[in-house]
Amino acid sequence: MNNKKYLDDLKAELDKYAEELSKLKDSLKGKSKTEMENISQSLESLLEEAKKSYKKLESASVEEWEPLKEIASQSFDDLKRTFDESLNDSAKKVKDYAHQFDTQSQEKIDLISEYIKDNPLKSTLFALGLGIIVGKIIK
């Protein structure tokens, strides 16, 4: 019975990591193909290794159980560690992209502010025209 619970826990963990891999693949869309493929392939191979270990453990005899349990445990530990590292790397990259976006946005805002200061009449007329157009669209 104890072995059954252990197998159920491993199966739940496999399902969780398969779902995480799917989410990670979705979050990497739009990134460079090489980067996405490297991370994805690495995680997929670890997930497959963990699945194989699970299958071996699932069909193991009583004598094979403990040695195979060790192998499965190591596979799952590797999978957890790699997923954690990949998620941390992804989070860092997202923060870097957000910082780059903020910097570029601030530069654009500064340029617009400078243009408005240098051309107040044009800016006012442009804003007035835009307001009239938006007002007509809304009505």
N, C-alpha and C positions, 0 to 999 in steps of 0.2 A: 504494500500500500504506500509506503514511503517513497518507493521508486516511482510510482504513478504520479504522486504529487510533484516530485522533482521534474518529471517529464512534462507535466502540465505547465509548470512554471517556466521551463525552457521554451515550450511552444508559445506561450504568451509573450515571452521576451523576443522570440523570432518574429512574431507578428508585429510587435511594437517597432522593431528595427526595420522591418520591411516597409512599414508605413512611414517611418522617419526618412528612409531612403527615398521614397516617393516624393515626400514633401521637399527634401533637399534638392532633388532633381528639378522640381518645379521652381524652387527659389533660384537655381543656377541658370535658368533660361535667360538668355540675353547676355550672359557672360561669355567670355571667350570660349570657343568650342574645346580647345585643348584643356583648359582649366577644368571645365565641367566634365569632360570625358575622363580625365585623370582621377578626379575625386570620386566620380560615379563608379568607375571600374574598380578602384581600390575597395570601396565599400561593398560593391556587389560581390567581389571575390571573397571578402571576409564573411559576408552574409551566407554565401553558398557553402563555405567551409563550415560555418556554424550549423547550417541545415544538414550537411552530411554527418557531422558529429552527432547531431540530434537523432538522425535516422539510425545510425549505428547503435547508439545508446538505446533507442526504442526497441530494437530487435535483439539486444544483447541477452546472453544467458546470464545466470547468476554469477558464474565464474568470471565472465568478461565485464560485468557491471562496473566494478570499482576502477579498473584501468581505463575503461572507456569514459567513465564519469570524469576522470582527471583530464582526458583529452578534450572532452566537450567543454569542461569548465575553462580550460585554457583558450579554446576557440571563442567562447563567449566573452572572456575577459579581453581578448584582442579586439573583438568586435566593439565592445563598449568603449575601450580606450580610443580606437580609431574614430568612432562616431563622435565622441566628445571632442577630440582634436579637430575634426572636420567642422563640427558645429561652432567651435570657438573661432576657427579660422574664418568661417563664413560670417560670423558676427563681427569680427574685426574688419572684414572687407566691406560689409554693409555700413559700418561706422565710417570707414574711409570714404566710401562713395557719398554718404550723407554730408560729410565734412566738405568734400569737393563741391557738392551741389550748393551747400550753404555759401561757400566762398565765391563761387561763380555767380550765384544769385545776388549776393551783396555787391559784387562788382557791377552787375547790371543795374541794380538799384542806385548805386552811386553815380553811374553814368547818366541815368535818367534824371536824377536830382540835379546834376551839374547842367544838363541840357535845359531843364526847366529854369534854373537860375539865370542861365545865359540868354534864354529866349522866353521871357515871361509872357509876352503878348501872343506869340505863336502857340505856346502851351495852353494858354487860357482859351484861345479860339479852338484849338484841337479838342480840348475837354468839353467845351460848349457843343461843338459839332457832334462829338461822340455821345453826349447826353441827349441831344435831340434825336439822334438815330435810335438809341436804346429806348427812349421814350415812345417813339413811333412803333417800334417792334413790340413793346409790352402792351400797348393799347390794342 
